């Protein structure tokens, strides 16, 4: 299996980005919070954007519907209770 490094600063692969996207990450910032990719030199951010694509983003759709608590519960169950 070939590993394609997306972020050489932190050794993040395309598979890791895709796995985080499948788990709900929709933006390069969300990928960065999980992997640090894109937080050093930044040259990988466009590649990460390309991997994420412009498909549906469940979290963004929930926010657009005003369902902030549902988004928080997906991220942090304790925060959803406080909302």
C-alpha positions in Angstrom: 0.0 0.0 0.0 1.4 3.4 -1.0 1.3 6.2 1.4 1.0 9.6 -0.1 2.1 12.2 2.4 -0.1 15.2 2.3 1.7 17.1 5.1 5.4 16.4 5.3 5.8 18.6 8.3 3.7 16.3 10.5 3.7 13.1 8.4 0.0 13.1 7.6 -1.1 10.9 4.8 -4.0 11.1 2.4 -5.6 8.1 4.1 -5.6 9.9 7.4 -7.3 12.9 5.9 -9.9 10.7 4.2 -10.5 8.8 7.5 -11.1 12.1 9.4 -13.3 13.3 6.6 -15.3 10.1 6.8 -15.6 10.7 10.5 -17.1 14.1 9.9 -14.3 16.6 9.3 -15.4 19.0 6.5 -12.7 21.7 6.5 -8.9 21.9 6.5 -9.2 23.6 9.9 -11.0 20.5 11.3 -8.3 18.3 9.8 -5.7 20.5 11.4 -7.3 20.2 14.8 -7.0 16.4 14.6 -3.7 16.0 12.8 -1.8 19.4 12.9 -1.7 19.2 9.1 -1.5 22.7 7.6 -0.5 24.4 10.8 3.3 24.7 10.0 4.3 25.8 6.5 0.7 25.6 5.2 1.7 24.2 1.8 -0.7 21.2 2.2 -3.9 23.2 2.8 -4.9 23.2 -0.8 -4.2 19.5 -1.1 -6.4 18.9 1.9 -9.1 21.0 0.4 -8.9 18.9 -2.7 -9.2 15.7 -0.7 -12.2 17.0 1.2 -13.9 18.1 -2.0 -17.1 20.1 -2.1 -19.4 17.4 -1.1 -22.1 17.6 1.6 -20.9 18.4 5.0 -23.2 17.1 7.7 -21.9 19.5 10.4 -22.3 22.5 8.1 -25.9 21.4 7.2 -26.8 21.0 10.9 -25.4 24.5 11.6 -27.4 25.9 8.7 -30.5 24.4 10.3 -29.6 26.1 13.6 -28.9 22.7 15.3 -25.7 23.8 17.1 -26.3 21.3 19.9 -26.3 18.4 17.4 -23.0 19.5 16.1 -21.5 19.9 19.6 -22.8 16.4 20.5 -20.9 15.0 17.6 -17.7 16.6 18.8 -18.0 16.7 22.6 -21.0 15.1 24.4 -20.4 17.3 27.5 -20.5 20.5 25.5 -23.9 19.5 24.0 -25.4 19.3 27.4 -24.2 22.8 28.3 -25.7 24.2 25.1 
